[in-house]
Amino acid sequence: MNQGISNSNRGLRALLSPLLMLGVLMTASPVIADAARPDKSAREGSKAVSKSVEASAKEFDRYFHQLLKQQGIPGAAYVIVDHDKVVAMNTYGVRVKGKSEKITTHTVFRLASVSKTFAASMAAVLEHEHKFSWGDKVVRYVPQLSFKTPALSMQLQVQHLLSHSSGLTPNAYDNYLEDNRPLSKILPMFATIDPHCKPGKCYGYQNVLFSLIEDVIQKATGVPYSRQLKDRFFAPLKMEDASLGWESFMAANNRAAPHVQTGRGWRPVKVEKEYYLAAPAAGVNASISDMGQWLKAQMGYFPDVLSHDVIDDLTTERVETRRHLRHRIWRDYIDHAGYGLGWRLYTVGDDRIIFHGGWVAGFRAAIAYSEKRKVGIVILMNAESRVISDLTGNFIADITGHGKLVQAIAAAKK
């Protein structure tokens, strides 16, 4: 399961054979689309940047196709947004290796841990509507949760769920999710362990605890999380392909199949239910068209859906994540790393990159945007390949002036 950097299965996957080369897949021409025009101030403030973003987008398209072809990736899609304008959207390859159905801009992928951006955003909207408070004790909504030392469970607040600051060892009991156990069967196990620091004081990535936000939302509003997503996000943002859960994914006619690496190359596998059981952490499905809308909303261009106050709350650092300064893609230009609510926060010079990655059996996803420049990217892939990190990181480096895509393209040719 992904968080973009940590994965409980990563050690096993690292033992798989290297990527095969020379996978030749047909590609579509870039799709250029415009959203509603920005307001005058945003338009004037971005004139100097827009041309450079469009140039970066063209170079990225070359890099995207080159790298995916070299690595034999079955299929992928990306969207690049400048303020509230989609400057480029493109797809690559096929939904299932060995079959002819092409990836389109409406092909549905699993978002894996990028789903956390939806859960945190939904919770923030409701918190700002005073349905509950970030400081509320989690046991108020999930009374069956208890740590080995009961007093410590009483210190766990709602905000700690969404900022991975419970104090527990990272990915606690994810192995039981992978065995398809429901959360109700996993929660009693927390009574045998204690946090290694007080809640709110240190970072430890979680999926099971993060997903308890669903109980908070249900009990605070009386409306199921799935209905909240549909009514508050998917419908108003016109995310026509987006859904929540395994059943919805399997019901989609235009969906990508998951692929894993084997000694004979990429192989399609069945869609696992495992992390769908932790829906807020990893249960959202969406197309690249949907994700263009989501990116614009996160950058502030749908204030009726996500207000600026809500976005500020989501991107306020709750806990430092120092070890992410060592990540192989970001380490050369990140000055500080932290986690807000459902988002990673990377300081880069005078800017911040708001980021999250996703990795679950057979799929990868990434979303990132420059807080200052209001330029962002989303990439979705139907293969468990680290190449998504190179694509995302090098695009961000290019638009923030910390690297050049032309150099990445040249390096990839070697």
N, C-alpha and C positions, 0 to 999 in steps of 0.2 A: 504494500500500500504506500502511496506516495505522500510525501509532503514536499516534494521537489528536491530534497537533499537526503532525508533519512527514509529508510524503507526496511521493514522487518524481514522482507524476503530478499533484500539486495545481495546478501552474501551468497545465497544460492544462485541468484541470477548471474552474479559475476563469474561463476564457474562455467557458464555456458560458452559455447564456441564463439569465436570472433565473428563480426558481421561479414556476410558475403558481399562481394562487389558485383558491379555490372548488372544490377537489376534495372531493366529497361521498361519504363512505364510511360504511357501517353499522358500528356499534360494539356491543360486548357489554357487559353490566353487569359491574362489578368482581367479581372472585372473591376471597372472603375465606377464608383457610385457615390452620390452625394446625399447627405442627410439635409435637414433644414439648415439654412445658412446661419452662421454664428451671428451674434449681435455685433454692432459696429465696433465696439471697443475690442472685442476678442479678435475680430477680423483685422483691424489695424495693427494690433499687437503681434499678430502672427504672420504678417506679410513677409517679413524677412526670413521666417522659419519655414513657411509653407513650401517654397521652392526646394529648399534643402530636404524637407521631409519627403517630397515627391521623388527627388533624386535618390534619397536613401531607399525609398520603397522599390524603385526600379532595380537598384543594386541588390536589395534583399531578395527580390524575385529570382534573380540569377543565382544567388547563393543558395536559396531554398531548393530550387530544382537540381542544382549541381550536387549538393550534399545528399539529398534524398536518393538521387540516382546512384551516386557512388556507394551508398550504404544499402541499397536494395530495399528501401522502405516500401511497404505495400501501398499505403495511402496517407494523405495528410491534407490540411487546409490551413490558411492563415488569413488574418485581416489586420490592416494597419489603419489606425484612426488618428487624425490630426484635429484637435479640438472636437467639434461635433461632425466632422466630415470623414467619411470613409474614403481614403485616398487609394487603397488597393485591397483587393480580396482575390485570392486564387486558390486553386486546388491542385492536387497531384495524385495520380495513381488510381487504384481501385479499392472498392469496399472489401472485397475478399480476394486474396491472392489466388490466381489461377482461374478467376472468373472475369467477366467483361464489364460488370456494372461499375461505372466510374464514380469516384468521389465528386460530389457537387457541393455547392454552397449551402445546400439544405440537408446534406448527409448528417445524421445524428451520431455523435461520439459520446462516450462516457467522459465526464469531466474529472472524475476521481477527486482529489483534494481541492481542486479549484471550486468544488461545491461549497467549501467552507466560506468562500466570499459571499455566497448567497445566504447561508444560515446566519452569519454575523450581521450582514446588512439587514436581514429581516428582523433580527433581534434588536438592532439599533433603532430601526424605525419604530418598533413597538415601545422600546424604552423611552424614546423621546416623546411618545404619546402617553407616557406615564402608566403603561400597562403593568410594568414592574420596574425595579431599579437594579442597576449594575451591582449595587452593594447588597442586594438580597442574598440570604443564605440559600444555597442550592437545596439543602434538606427541606426547605419550605415547600419545594415543588417535587422533590424526589426523596421522600422520607426514608426509603429503603436503602439509600446510600450511606455507608458508614466505613470509616477507616478502622484500622486496628486500635488506634487511640481515638475514641469517639469525639473527644474535644477538638481534634484536628479537623474532622469532617464538618464540625460546626463553624469552622473558620472559612470554609470554601464558599466563595461568592460566585454569582452568575458570571461576572466579568472574567473570573479565573478560568472558566470553561473555554471561553472564546479566545483567550490570549495564551493558552497552554501554560499557565502559571500555577497549576495545582500543586506543584512541588513533587509530583510522582515521577518515577523512572519513565523515560520516553517510551511511547507505544505500549503502555501497560495493557496487557491482555488482548492485544491485537491478534495473537495467535488463535484465540477463541473465536474471533470474528471470522478468521480464515477457515475455521471448522464449521462455519455457518450456524453458530450459536446466537440466538437473539440476545439483545441487551438485558432482558429480564433474567436470563440465566447467567450472565456475566457479572452483573452488579454485586451479588453476594460475595464474590471473590475479593472485592476491595476491602472487606472486613479483615482480611489476613495481612494487609500491608499498610505501611504508613508513608506519607511524603518524606523525602529526604531534606526538605526545607519547608518553612511555613508557606502556605498558599499566598501567592502574589510576589514571592521573593526570588524565584528562579524559574527557568524555562525547561519544559519537558514536553515534547510534542505528543499529543493524544488524539485518538479517534473515538474511543468509547466514551470518555468523559465529555469530549466536545459535543457528542451527539445528544447529551442530556438536555441541550438547549431546546430540543423538540418537546420534551415534557414541560419545560418552563413556559414555552409559547402556548402549548395546549391548555395548561391550567390557568395561565394568566389571562387568556383571551376567550377560551371556549371554542376556538377555531383551530382545526388541525393544521399542522405545518404545511402539508401539501396544498391545502386550500389557500393558505396565506401566500405561498409562492405564486400560485396561479393568478390570484386576484390582485395582488399588490405589485408583482414584478412581471411575470410572463405576459399577461394580457395588456397592461398599459404600455409596456415597452415593445409590444408586437413581436415577442420572441415566439414565433409560430411553431417552431419545432421542439421547444424546450419542454421538459417533463421531469418527473421525479420517480425513481424506482425501477426495479428490474422488469416488472410487467409492462410498464410504459415503454421502456427501451425495446423490449422484444416485440411490442405491437407496432413499432415504427417500420414502415415499408422500406424507407431509405435510411438504413443504418449501417455503420461500419462494423466489421467483424474484428475481434481482438486477435492479435498475432504475437507469438513468442518466438524467440530465437532458438534454433536447434542446429545440430551439426550439418543439416542439409538446407539451412536457410530459414526464412520466416515461415511459420506454420500457423494457420488459423486454428483457434481453439474455441471451446464453448464459452458463452458469457456466464461468468460466475456470479452467484448471488451475494457472496460473502460480504463485501463492504457496503452493499445496498442495505444491509441490516443496520448500518450506522448512517442513515440517510443524510443528516445534516453535514456529516464529515465527507461523504463520498457518493451521494445518491442522485446528483443532478445529471441530466442528459441534455445536450444542446448541439446545434449546428454552428458553423462558423458565422453564418448570417446573424443568428441569435447573439453570438458573443460580441459582434460589433456593436450591437445595441447595449449590451451589458457594460462594455468598456466605456461607451459614451456616458452612460448613467453614472459610473464610478468616477468619471472625471468632472461630473457636475452639470451635464447638459440635459438632464431630465429632473430638475429640482422638485417637481411635483411627486416624483417617485422616490428620489434620494435627495434630501435637502443638503445644503452645504454644511449645516451643523451636524447632520448625521455622518457625512463623509469625514468631517474633521474628527469626529469621535472615533470612527473606524480606524483612522490613520494616526491616532495619537498613541505613541509607544507605551505599552504596559510593562514590557519586560525586555531586557537586553538579550541578544542571541549572539554572543561574541564568537562562537565557533563558526558561524557562517561567514565570517571574514576570511576563512581559509578555503572557501569553495573555489574549485579550480577555474571556474568561468568568471566569477565576480571579484576575486581577491585582488586583482591588480588595480582596481579603482574604487572599491568600497572603503569608506572611512569609518562607518559605523553600521551595525546591523541590529535590528530589534523586531519585535512583533507587536502589532496593534490588536485589533479584533478581526480575526479571519484574514489578516494580511501581513506579509513580511514587509519590513520597512528598511531600505538600504540607502544610506546617505552617500551621495556621490558629489563631491565638491559643494557647489551652491544649490544642489538639487537633491531630491529624494526619489528613489525608484520604489513604487508600490507594486509588489510582486506576489504571485503564488504559483506553485507548480503542482502537478497532479500525476500520480503513477498508480495504476491498479492493473490487475492481470490483463495484459494485452493492449493497454492504452497509455498514452502520455498526453498531458495538457500543460499549457503555460499561459499566464496572463501577466503583463507588466506595462506600467506606464510611468512617464516622467511627470512628477507633480508640478514642476515649474513650467515645462514646455507644453504640457497637455498633449503629448504624443504617446501612443501606446500600441501594443501588439498582442494578439492572441494566436497561439498555434495549437492545433489539435492533430494527434497522430493515432493511427490504429496499430501501433507497434511499440514494444518496450525498448526504445532506443534512447541513449543519452544524447543523441544528436540534437534533440530539442533544446538542450541547455546551450549548445554552441550557437544555434540559430537565435534564440532569445537574447543571450548575453551579448553577442556581436552586434545585433541590431540596436540594443540599448546603448552600447559603447559608441556606436556610430552617431546616434542622434544627440548624445550628450557631449560629443567631442572628445571622448576618451579612447577612441579606436576608429578604424576605418574598415568598412565592409569590403572595399576593394582589396585590402590586405588579407582579409579572411578568405575571400574568394581565391586569391593567388595561393594562399597556404593550403587550401583544400584541394587544389589541383596537384599538389606534390605527392 
